[in-house]
Amino acid sequence: MGREEQRAAMRQVREGLIAELEELYRGAFDRIGSQDLGEGAIARLTQLLLRSREAAITPLEQEIEAPLITTPAGQPAP
């Protein structure tokens, strides 16, 4: 597998993971909303879940958006 193919495959894997995580968190938010826990408990759980989602998804998104660092032909990679 060539370098470009590897990059494309990694991007697809990351995008797939993000989609799966989004679905997981959406389900968790739905479950929290359907429970009779009181506003304070729901707010705390929601805040924790939002922070967890951010920590799980942001690094994957940043890696997808990161600029590609290349070296000129004939020079060793750093």
N, CA, C and O of each residue as an XYZ file, in Angstrom:
312
protein
N       0.860     -1.173      0.000
C       0.000      0.000      0.000
C       0.905      1.233      0.000
O       1.814      1.350      0.821
N       0.643      2.141     -0.925
C       1.433      3.357     -1.043
C       1.125      4.345      0.066
O       0.173      4.181      0.830
N       1.943      5.362      0.133
C       1.810      6.359      1.188
C       0.458      7.081      1.132
O      -0.198      7.264      2.158
N       0.052      7.484     -0.064
C      -1.236      8.171     -0.212
C      -2.397      7.251      0.152
O      -3.370      7.686      0.769
N      -2.293      5.993     -0.227
C      -3.349      5.028      0.117
C      -3.430      4.844      1.623
O      -4.523      4.739      2.180
N      -2.274      4.802      2.288
C      -2.257      4.673      3.745
C      -2.917      5.886      4.398
O      -3.705      5.747      5.333
N      -2.588      7.068      3.899
C      -3.200      8.287      4.453
C      -4.715      8.271      4.265
O      -5.469      8.612      5.176
N      -5.144      7.875      3.079
C      -6.583      7.819      2.802
C      -7.263      6.789      3.699
O      -8.362      7.026      4.200
N      -6.614      5.654      3.898
C      -7.178      4.611      4.761
C      -7.265      5.097      6.205
O      -8.269      4.867      6.879
N      -6.221      5.767      6.677
C      -6.239      6.288      8.050
C      -7.329      7.343      8.213
O      -8.000      7.396      9.243
N      -7.498      8.170      7.205
C      -8.547      9.193      7.266
C      -9.920      8.528      7.354
O     -10.772      8.953      8.134
N     -10.129      7.489      6.553
C     -11.407      6.773      6.590
C     -11.635      6.131      7.952
O     -12.750      6.160      8.473
N     -10.594      5.557      8.528
C     -10.721      4.938      9.850
C     -11.098      5.994     10.880
O     -12.011      5.790     11.680
N     -10.399      7.117     10.858
C     -10.698      8.190     11.818
C     -12.121      8.706     11.642
O     -12.841      8.895     12.622
N     -12.528      8.932     10.397
C     -13.891      9.413     10.153
C     -14.928      8.393     10.608
O     -15.977      8.767     11.134
N     -14.645      7.115     10.411
C     -15.547      6.067     10.883
C     -15.644      6.040     12.397
O     -16.728      5.878     12.956
N     -14.499      6.200     13.061
C     -14.494      6.240     14.524
C     -15.286      7.435     15.041
O     -16.039      7.316     16.007
N     -15.115      8.580     14.398
C     -15.870      9.771     14.804
C     -17.366      9.517     14.661
O     -18.140      9.861     15.555
N     -17.777      8.927     13.557
C     -19.201      8.639     13.339
C     -19.737      7.683     14.403
O     -20.838      7.875     14.918
N     -18.957      6.655     14.728
C     -19.383      5.701     15.760
C     -19.477      6.374     17.123
O     -20.421      6.129     17.874
N     -18.508      7.218     17.443
C     -18.537      7.926     18.720
C     -19.721      8.881     18.791
O     -20.384      8.972     19.824
N     -19.992      9.591     17.701
C     -21.143     10.500     17.673
C     -22.438      9.734     17.945
O     -23.298     10.200     18.694
N     -22.568      8.571     17.340
C     -23.764      7.750     17.546
C     -23.856      7.281     19.000
O     -24.932      7.306     19.597
N     -22.744      6.863     19.555
C     -22.706      6.419     20.948
C     -23.120      7.542     21.896
O     -23.947      7.342     22.785
N     -22.540      8.721     21.698
C     -22.866      9.852     22.568
C     -24.308     10.308     22.377
O     -24.967     10.690     23.344
N     -24.803     10.273     21.150
C     -26.199     10.642     20.904
C     -27.132      9.727     21.700
O     -28.094     10.190     22.313
N     -26.838      8.433     21.684
C     -27.641      7.485     22.454
C     -27.561      7.748     23.947
O     -28.562      7.649     24.658
N     -26.366      8.084     24.420
C     -26.196      8.375     25.845
C     -26.982      9.623     26.238
O     -27.624      9.643     27.288
N     -26.938     10.661     25.409
C     -27.711     11.870     25.696
C     -29.203     11.567     25.714
O     -29.932     12.084     26.561
N     -29.659     10.737     24.790
C     -31.073     10.360     24.762
C     -31.464      9.618     26.034
O     -32.528      9.868     26.601
N     -30.602      8.706     26.482
C     -30.894      7.953     27.713
C     -30.947      8.878     28.921
O     -31.833      8.748     29.765
N     -30.011      9.801     29.006
C     -30.008     10.735     30.133
C     -31.294     11.557     30.130
O     -31.915     11.760     31.174
N     -31.683     12.023     28.953
C     -32.887     12.845     28.854
C     -34.162     12.099     29.191
O     -35.148     12.710     29.603
N     -34.154     10.796     29.022
C     -35.368     10.018     29.276
C     -35.490      9.562     30.731
O     -36.520      9.011     31.119
N     -34.462      9.782     31.528
C     -34.490      9.371     32.930
C     -35.118     10.464     33.797
O     -35.037     11.650     33.478
N     -35.732     10.048     34.877
C     -36.335     10.997     35.815
C     -35.334     11.246     36.942
O     -35.508     10.766     38.062
N     -34.283     12.004     36.624
C     -33.195     12.210     37.578
C     -33.216     13.577     38.233
O     -32.465     13.813     39.180
N     -34.029     14.456     37.770
C     -34.025     15.822     38.276
C     -33.086     16.674     37.438
O     -32.122     16.179     36.854
N     -33.388     17.959     37.394
C     -32.633     18.852     36.520
C     -31.159     18.941     36.880
O     -30.306     18.956     35.992
N     -30.847     19.000     38.170
C     -29.450     19.128     38.595
C     -28.614     17.930     38.186
O     -27.509     18.088     37.667
N     -29.132     16.741     38.416
C     -28.394     15.521     38.070
C     -28.234     15.397     36.559
O     -27.172     15.010     36.072
N     -29.279     15.722     35.828
C     -29.203     15.657     34.366
C     -28.176     16.662     33.853
O     -27.405     16.354     32.944
N     -28.165     17.858     34.431
C     -27.204     18.881     34.006
C     -25.772     18.424     34.267
O     -24.902     18.604     33.414
N     -25.517     17.833     35.435
C     -24.162     17.355     35.760
C     -23.741     16.226     34.827
O     -22.627     16.231     34.303
N     -24.629     15.263     34.621
C     -24.312     14.157     33.716
C     -24.084     14.648     32.288
O     -23.174     14.189     31.598
N     -24.911     15.573     31.863
C     -24.766     16.110     30.515
C     -23.429     16.819     30.362
O     -22.752     16.653     29.347
N     -23.044     17.608     31.362
C     -21.763     18.308     31.306
C     -20.602     17.318     31.258
O     -19.660     17.505     30.487
N     -20.661     16.275     32.072
C     -19.608     15.250     32.050
C     -19.544     14.560     30.694
O     -18.463     14.312     30.160
N     -20.696     14.260     30.155
C     -20.751     13.584     28.860
C     -20.226     14.485     27.737
O     -19.546     14.015     26.825
N     -20.544     15.774     27.809
C     -20.025     16.712     26.811
C     -18.500     16.793     26.868
O     -17.837     16.816     25.831
N     -17.949     16.834     28.077
C     -16.488     16.884     28.216
C     -15.856     15.597     27.714
O     -14.804     15.624     27.075
N     -16.491     14.478     28.000
C     -15.989     13.188     27.531
C     -16.011     13.120     26.006
O     -15.056     12.660     25.381
N     -17.101     13.580     25.422
C     -17.240     13.590     23.959
C     -16.156     14.449     23.331
O     -15.521     14.054     22.354
N     -15.954     15.623     23.901
C     -14.929     16.538     23.385
C     -13.547     15.889     23.440
O     -12.774     15.984     22.487
N     -13.240     15.236     24.549
C     -11.928     14.596     24.705
C     -11.757     13.409     23.762
O     -10.641     13.111     23.339
N     -12.836     12.742     23.436
C     -12.751     11.568     22.564
C     -12.674     11.941     21.086
O     -11.941     11.312     20.324
N     -13.419     12.951     20.684
C     -13.559     13.250     19.261
C     -12.562     14.294     18.763
O     -12.060     14.180     17.644
N     -12.272     15.296     19.568
C     -11.406     16.387     19.109
C     -10.051     15.922     18.594
O      -9.637     16.380     17.529
N      -9.335     15.036     19.286
C      -8.036     14.603     18.743
C      -8.157     13.924     17.377
O      -7.284     14.089     16.525
N      -9.212     13.179     17.169
C      -9.421     12.536     15.867
C      -9.675     13.579     14.784
O      -9.151     13.471     13.676
N     -10.479     14.585     15.107
C     -10.756     15.643     14.136
C      -9.505     16.460     13.839
O      -9.251     16.816     12.689
N      -8.730     16.753     14.868
C      -7.509     17.536     14.669
C      -6.520     16.794     13.786
O      -5.845     17.403     12.957
N      -6.433     15.504     13.959
C      -5.508     14.716     13.149
C      -5.938     14.711     11.685
O      -5.097     14.736     10.787
N      -7.232     14.680     11.448
C      -7.737     14.724     10.076
C      -7.411     16.077      9.442
O      -7.042     16.151      8.270
N      -7.553     17.139     10.228
C      -7.361     18.487      9.709
C      -5.900     18.933      9.714
O      -5.575     19.970      9.137
N      -5.020     18.171     10.351
C      -3.615     18.570     10.463
C      -2.984     18.666      9.081
O      -3.219     17.816      8.222
N      -2.181     19.706      8.872
C      -1.511     19.813      7.574
C      -0.477     18.706      7.416
O       0.132     18.252      8.384
N      -0.304     18.300      6.205
C       0.660     17.253      5.904
C       2.051     17.873      5.853
O       2.283     18.818      5.100
N       2.969     17.349      6.644
C       4.342     17.837      6.657
C       5.164     16.903      5.789
O       5.252     15.703      6.053
N       5.757     17.462      4.762
C       6.549     16.650      3.841
C       7.961     17.196      3.766
O       8.222     18.335      4.152
N       8.856     16.381      3.270
C      10.232     16.814      3.045
C      10.502     16.755      1.553
O       9.947     15.910      0.851
N      11.349     17.648      1.067
C      11.684     17.623     -0.356
C      12.336     16.304     -0.745
O      12.984     15.653      0.075
N      12.160     15.924     -1.985
C      12.748     14.680     -2.485
C      14.261     14.719     -2.315
O      14.898     15.747     -2.545
N      14.811     13.616     -1.922
C      16.254     13.502     -1.769
C      16.774     13.920     -0.411
O      17.969     13.786     -0.146
N      15.896     14.431      0.473
C      16.327     14.805      1.815
C      15.732     13.827      2.815
O      14.598     13.376      2.649
N      16.497     13.496      3.858
C      15.963     12.566      4.861
C      14.832     13.214      5.659
O      14.823     14.423      5.893
N      13.903     12.395      6.058
C      12.791     12.875      6.879
C      13.318     13.265      8.248
O      14.265     12.649      8.737
N      12.722     14.287      8.888
C      13.192     14.722     10.220
C      12.970     13.681     11.277
O      13.311     13.900     12.440
